[in-house]
Amino acid sequence: MPLRNTAQRYGSISVCLHWLMALGVFGLIALGLWMTGLTYYSPYYTSAPFWHKSIGLLLAALLLGRLGWRLINRKPEAVPGHKPWEITLSATVHLLLYLLLAIIVISGYLISTAKGQGISLFGWFEVPALVTGLPQQADRAGAVHYWVAMGVLGLVALHALGALKHHWLDRDDTLRRMLGMRLNNTKES
C-alpha cells in the first residue's frame, strides 16, 4: 500500500490516522464515562482524569495532523456506483465528525483550565491555561463536552453502518480502501 492516497484508495498514512483516531475516540469516551462515576475515595479519582486529559491532548494533535494531511494529500475518488446522495451524506458526516471532534477538544481544554491550571501531557510538559474565569466555564464546557461526545458516537455509528452497507450489500471497495485491503476489480494508479 502506498504512503499517499491514490485516485482509488487511501494510503497507509491516512489509514493509520483514521484507525488511531477511532481508537482514541472510543478509548476516551469509555474512559470519560467510566471516570465520571468514580467517587472521591476511588484509587483512580485523580489518575483517570490525568490519563483522559493526556490522551485527549494526543488526540488533539492527531486531529490537527489528520486535517493537515488531508489538506496536502489527494482524496480518493468516490467508488464507482455510489449515488450522489451517498457521496453528499459521506462528505457531510466526515465534516461533522471533524467539527464535533474539534468542539470536544476545545471544550475539554476549557473544562481542564477553568481554574487557571495548565494541562499536563503525561508529566512531560504542561499546556498552559490561556482561557480561564469564564462564567461557569467548567460546567458549561462539561455539558458541551458530554453531549457532543454522544453526538460523535451517533455519527460514528452512522459512519460504520454506511461502511458495512457498502461492504455487505453493495459489495464495493469502500471498506476495503480504509482497511488497506486489496481492492476488487480496480486498476490502481
Contacts in CASP RR format, 6 or more apart in sequence:
PFRMAT RR
TARGET T0000
AUTHOR 0000-0000-0000
METHOD contacts of the structure
MODEL  1
MPLRNTAQRYGSISVCLHWLMALGVFGLIALGLWMTGLTYYSPYYTSAPF
WHKSIGLLLAALLLGRLGWRLINRKPEAVPGHKPWEITLSATVHLLLYLL
LAIIVISGYLISTAKGQGISLFGWFEVPALVTGLPQQADRAGAVHYWVAM
GVLGLVALHALGALKHHWLDRDDTLRRMLGMRLNNTKES
1 9 0 8 1.000
1 11 0 8 1.000
1 12 0 8 1.000
1 15 0 8 1.000
1 180 0 8 1.000
2 11 0 8 1.000
2 12 0 8 1.000
3 11 0 8 1.000
3 12 0 8 1.000
3 13 0 8 1.000
4 11 0 8 1.000
4 13 0 8 1.000
4 73 0 8 1.000
4 74 0 8 1.000
5 11 0 8 1.000
5 14 0 8 1.000
5 73 0 8 1.000
5 74 0 8 1.000
5 75 0 8 1.000
5 76 0 8 1.000
6 74 0 8 1.000
6 76 0 8 1.000
6 188 0 8 1.000
6 189 0 8 1.000
7 74 0 8 1.000
7 76 0 8 1.000
7 77 0 8 1.000
7 188 0 8 1.000
7 189 0 8 1.000
8 76 0 8 1.000
8 77 0 8 1.000
8 173 0 8 1.000
8 177 0 8 1.000
8 183 0 8 1.000
8 186 0 8 1.000
8 187 0 8 1.000
8 188 0 8 1.000
8 189 0 8 1.000
9 76 0 8 1.000
9 173 0 8 1.000
9 177 0 8 1.000
9 180 0 8 1.000
9 183 0 8 1.000
9 186 0 8 1.000
9 188 0 8 1.000
10 18 0 8 1.000
10 76 0 8 1.000
10 177 0 8 1.000
10 178 0 8 1.000
10 180 0 8 1.000
11 180 0 8 1.000
12 180 0 8 1.000
13 69 0 8 1.000
13 73 0 8 1.000
14 69 0 8 1.000
14 70 0 8 1.000
14 73 0 8 1.000
15 178 0 8 1.000
15 179 0 8 1.000
15 180 0 8 1.000
17 62 0 8 1.000
17 65 0 8 1.000
17 66 0 8 1.000
17 69 0 8 1.000
18 66 0 8 1.000
18 178 0 8 1.000
20 62 0 8 1.000
21 59 0 8 1.000
21 62 0 8 1.000
21 63 0 8 1.000
21 66 0 8 1.000
21 101 0 8 1.000
22 156 0 8 1.000
24 55 0 8 1.000
24 56 0 8 1.000
24 59 0 8 1.000
24 62 0 8 1.000
25 59 0 8 1.000
25 101 0 8 1.000
25 152 0 8 1.000
25 156 0 8 1.000
27 55 0 8 1.000
28 52 0 8 1.000
28 55 0 8 1.000
28 56 0 8 1.000
28 59 0 8 1.000
29 149 0 8 1.000
29 152 0 8 1.000
29 153 0 8 1.000
31 48 0 8 1.000
31 51 0 8 1.000
31 52 0 8 1.000
31 55 0 8 1.000
32 48 0 8 1.000
32 52 0 8 1.000
34 48 0 8 1.000
35 44 0 8 1.000
35 48 0 8 1.000
35 49 0 8 1.000
35 52 0 8 1.000
38 44 0 8 1.000
38 45 0 8 1.000
38 48 0 8 1.000
39 45 0 8 1.000
50 120 0 8 1.000
53 108 0 8 1.000
53 112 0 8 1.000
53 119 0 8 1.000
53 120 0 8 1.000
54 119 0 8 1.000
54 120 0 8 1.000
54 121 0 8 1.000
54 122 0 8 1.000
54 123 0 8 1.000
56 105 0 8 1.000
56 108 0 8 1.000
57 119 0 8 1.000
57 121 0 8 1.000
57 127 0 8 1.000
58 121 0 8 1.000
59 101 0 8 1.000
59 105 0 8 1.000
60 105 0 8 1.000
60 109 0 8 1.000
63 98 0 8 1.000
63 101 0 8 1.000
63 102 0 8 1.000
63 105 0 8 1.000
67 98 0 8 1.000
76 177 0 8 1.000
78 87 0 8 1.000
79 166 0 8 1.000
79 172 0 8 1.000
79 173 0 8 1.000
79 174 0 8 1.000
79 177 0 8 1.000
80 172 0 8 1.000
81 170 0 8 1.000
81 172 0 8 1.000
82 90 0 8 1.000
82 172 0 8 1.000
82 174 0 8 1.000
93 155 0 8 1.000
93 158 0 8 1.000
93 159 0 8 1.000
94 159 0 8 1.000
96 155 0 8 1.000
97 152 0 8 1.000
97 155 0 8 1.000
97 156 0 8 1.000
97 159 0 8 1.000
100 148 0 8 1.000
100 151 0 8 1.000
100 152 0 8 1.000
100 155 0 8 1.000
101 152 0 8 1.000
103 144 0 8 1.000
103 148 0 8 1.000
104 145 0 8 1.000
104 148 0 8 1.000
104 149 0 8 1.000
104 152 0 8 1.000
107 141 0 8 1.000
107 142 0 8 1.000
107 144 0 8 1.000
107 145 0 8 1.000
107 148 0 8 1.000
108 141 0 8 1.000
108 142 0 8 1.000
108 145 0 8 1.000
109 119 0 8 1.000
109 127 0 8 1.000
109 131 0 8 1.000
110 131 0 8 1.000
110 134 0 8 1.000
110 137 0 8 1.000
110 138 0 8 1.000
110 141 0 8 1.000
110 142 0 8 1.000
111 137 0 8 1.000
111 138 0 8 1.000
111 141 0 8 1.000
111 142 0 8 1.000
111 145 0 8 1.000
112 118 0 8 1.000
112 119 0 8 1.000
112 129 0 8 1.000
113 119 0 8 1.000
113 129 0 8 1.000
113 130 0 8 1.000
113 131 0 8 1.000
113 132 0 8 1.000
114 132 0 8 1.000
114 133 0 8 1.000
114 134 0 8 1.000
114 137 0 8 1.000
114 138 0 8 1.000
114 141 0 8 1.000
115 129 0 8 1.000
115 132 0 8 1.000
115 138 0 8 1.000
116 129 0 8 1.000
116 132 0 8 1.000
116 133 0 8 1.000
117 129 0 8 1.000
118 126 0 8 1.000
118 127 0 8 1.000
118 128 0 8 1.000
118 129 0 8 1.000
119 126 0 8 1.000
119 127 0 8 1.000
119 129 0 8 1.000
120 126 0 8 1.000
120 127 0 8 1.000
121 127 0 8 1.000
131 137 0 8 1.000
134 140 0 8 1.000
162 174 0 8 1.000
163 174 0 8 1.000
163 175 0 8 1.000
163 178 0 8 1.000
164 175 0 8 1.000
166 172 0 8 1.000
166 174 0 8 1.000
166 175 0 8 1.000
167 174 0 8 1.000
167 175 0 8 1.000
167 176 0 8 1.000
171 184 0 8 1.000
172 184 0 8 1.000
173 183 0 8 1.000
173 184 0 8 1.000
173 186 0 8 1.000
176 182 0 8 1.000
176 183 0 8 1.000
176 184 0 8 1.000
177 183 0 8 1.000
END
